[in-house]
């Protein structure tokens, strides 16, 4: 369920200032990790259909999402070997001025073929953290 005990065992590069960051942080970080795992081992069709925030779908078609992540699956060499939570930050507004309930989560992911930092932006719709967008950069 991602409670305090789960947070103690989750690998982190950086600890948060708050003693108990609360359920939104746990839920957002768990959602981000789940989405990253699905990129290499899960249904990309289901991910697009059920887990992409509505505001993001006009920017990437279903076919493009599935095809580009299919290429990524080949490049990565397989499922993540490790996922380390670097940090996260709740947001009430995006850079474009849109307001809502958002979370930014940074992960360091090691794949068989390379390591990446992921910046995962989530939007809470109802009780669910949906994927807004993901960007990545090489990690060492």
URWOJO-V341893 format. One record per residue. PHI is phi in whole degrees, -180 to 180 (999 if undefined). NEAR is the number of other ideal C-beta (glycine too) atoms within 10 Angstrom. Layout:
phi=(PHI & PHI)
near=(NEAR & NEAR)
//
This chain:
phi=(999 & 77 & -71 & -56 & -64 & -64 & -64 & -64 & -96 & -75 & -61 & -138 & -89 & -144 & -91 & -85 & -68 & -71 & -65 & -131 & -65 & 95 & -68 & -61 & -64 & -57 & -63 & -66 & -65 & -64 & -64 & -60 & -64 & -62 & -65 & -63 & -63 & -66 & -59 & -111 & -149 & 177 & -83 & -66 & -63 & -65 & -59 & -65 & -67 & -115 & -127 & -92 & -62 & -55 & -67 & -93 & -62 & -65 & -96 & -150 & -75 & -60 & -61 & -62 & -59 & -67 & -68 & -67 & -76 & -65 & -63 & -57 & -59 & -68 & -69 & -71 & 86 & 136 & -68 & -57 & -84 & -157 & -131 & -115 & -82 & -83 & 173 & -153 & -149 & -73 & -135 & -108 & -152 & -86 & -62 & -84 & 99 & -61 & -107 & 167 & -114 & -127 & -142 & -106 & -130 & -108 & -126 & -112 & -120 & -104 & -107 & -58 & -100 & -175 & -119 & -135 & -93 & -112 & -104 & -110 & -107 & -118 & -128 & -89 & -117 & 66 & -107 & -117 & -86 & -102 & -76 & -86 & -167 & -131 & -127 & -139 & -147 & -60 & -124 & -114)
near=(8 & 14 & 10 & 10 & 9 & 12 & 17 & 8 & 7 & 15 & 10 & 16 & 11 & 11 & 10 & 14 & 6 & 8 & 6 & 11 & 17 & 9 & 11 & 15 & 19 & 19 & 18 & 24 & 25 & 16 & 21 & 26 & 19 & 14 & 22 & 20 & 14 & 16 & 19 & 18 & 10 & 14 & 11 & 19 & 11 & 10 & 18 & 20 & 12 & 11 & 17 & 20 & 19 & 10 & 16 & 17 & 13 & 7 & 11 & 14 & 11 & 13 & 9 & 11 & 19 & 15 & 12 & 11 & 17 & 10 & 9 & 15 & 15 & 9 & 9 & 18 & 12 & 12 & 13 & 19 & 11 & 10 & 16 & 17 & 20 & 16 & 14 & 22 & 12 & 15 & 15 & 8 & 10 & 15 & 6 & 6 & 6 & 10 & 9 & 14 & 14 & 20 & 22 & 17 & 25 & 17 & 25 & 18 & 22 & 14 & 19 & 11 & 10 & 13 & 15 & 18 & 16 & 21 & 15 & 24 & 18 & 29 & 23 & 18 & 13 & 6 & 6 & 13 & 26 & 18 & 22 & 20 & 15 & 18 & 10 & 14 & 8 & 8 & 15 & 6)
//
